[in-house]
């Protein structure tokens, strides 16, 4: 694992077609956040990611894209971020978003909304035009670690700084 450290402002990018990873790095740098980029072997599950990153499972911030279906049949996508050692309580999420019909988004829908594969979506709902919620358990740790739009890269940073930049609403929906 090769940690790469970034800190401070960098010039505004001129390329309008930045990758999601580049957008995250730009966003964090632009906000003056200190963070660490971890490059590692392919991972898909949070447990495997924690092992190869050398981090605690509870520090993992899993970004889950969900779908709420309205009575008129329209779909609304949103993001929930849950700690790697927790499971999402769908009943609580339904109450949170005031919808009786909520489910994990199909992988094809995740790709359509984010242009990323399941397991690589970073916990920055605003990058994808989504509303976002963060389970309070994520913020009990000093640091969070999350996928950086890749099965091979992760970012580690202070949990409170991540919450401020990510623009997520804090709630309780894990079990």
HUGI-V859533 format. One record per backbone hydrogen bond with DSSP energy under -1.0 kcal/mol. NH is the residue of the N-H (numbers start at 0). CO is the residue of the C=O. If there is no record, write none. Layout:
nh=NH co=CO
nh=NH co=CO
This chain:
nh=1 co=38
nh=3 co=36
nh=5 co=34
nh=22 co=18
nh=23 co=19
nh=24 co=20
nh=25 co=21
nh=26 co=22
nh=27 co=23
nh=28 co=24
nh=29 co=25
nh=30 co=26
nh=31 co=28
nh=32 co=27
nh=34 co=5
nh=35 co=155
nh=36 co=3
nh=37 co=153
nh=39 co=151
nh=42 co=150
nh=48 co=44
nh=49 co=45
nh=50 co=46
nh=51 co=47
nh=52 co=48
nh=53 co=49
nh=54 co=49
nh=58 co=55
nh=59 co=56
nh=60 co=144
nh=61 co=81
nh=63 co=79
nh=65 co=77
nh=66 co=102
nh=67 co=75
nh=68 co=100
nh=69 co=73
nh=72 co=69
nh=75 co=67
nh=77 co=65
nh=78 co=130
nh=79 co=63
nh=80 co=132
nh=81 co=61
nh=83 co=59
nh=85 co=82
nh=88 co=172
nh=92 co=88
nh=93 co=89
nh=94 co=90
nh=95 co=91
nh=96 co=92
nh=98 co=93
nh=102 co=66
nh=104 co=64
nh=109 co=105
nh=110 co=106
nh=111 co=107
nh=112 co=108
nh=113 co=109
nh=114 co=110
nh=119 co=116
nh=123 co=121
nh=126 co=123
nh=127 co=124
nh=128 co=125
nh=129 co=124
nh=132 co=78
nh=133 co=168
nh=134 co=80
nh=135 co=170
nh=137 co=134
nh=139 co=136
nh=143 co=156
nh=144 co=58
nh=145 co=154
nh=147 co=152
nh=148 co=119
nh=153 co=37
nh=154 co=145
nh=155 co=35
nh=156 co=143
nh=158 co=141
nh=161 co=157
nh=162 co=158
nh=163 co=159
nh=164 co=160
nh=165 co=161
nh=166 co=162
nh=168 co=131
nh=170 co=133
nh=174 co=86
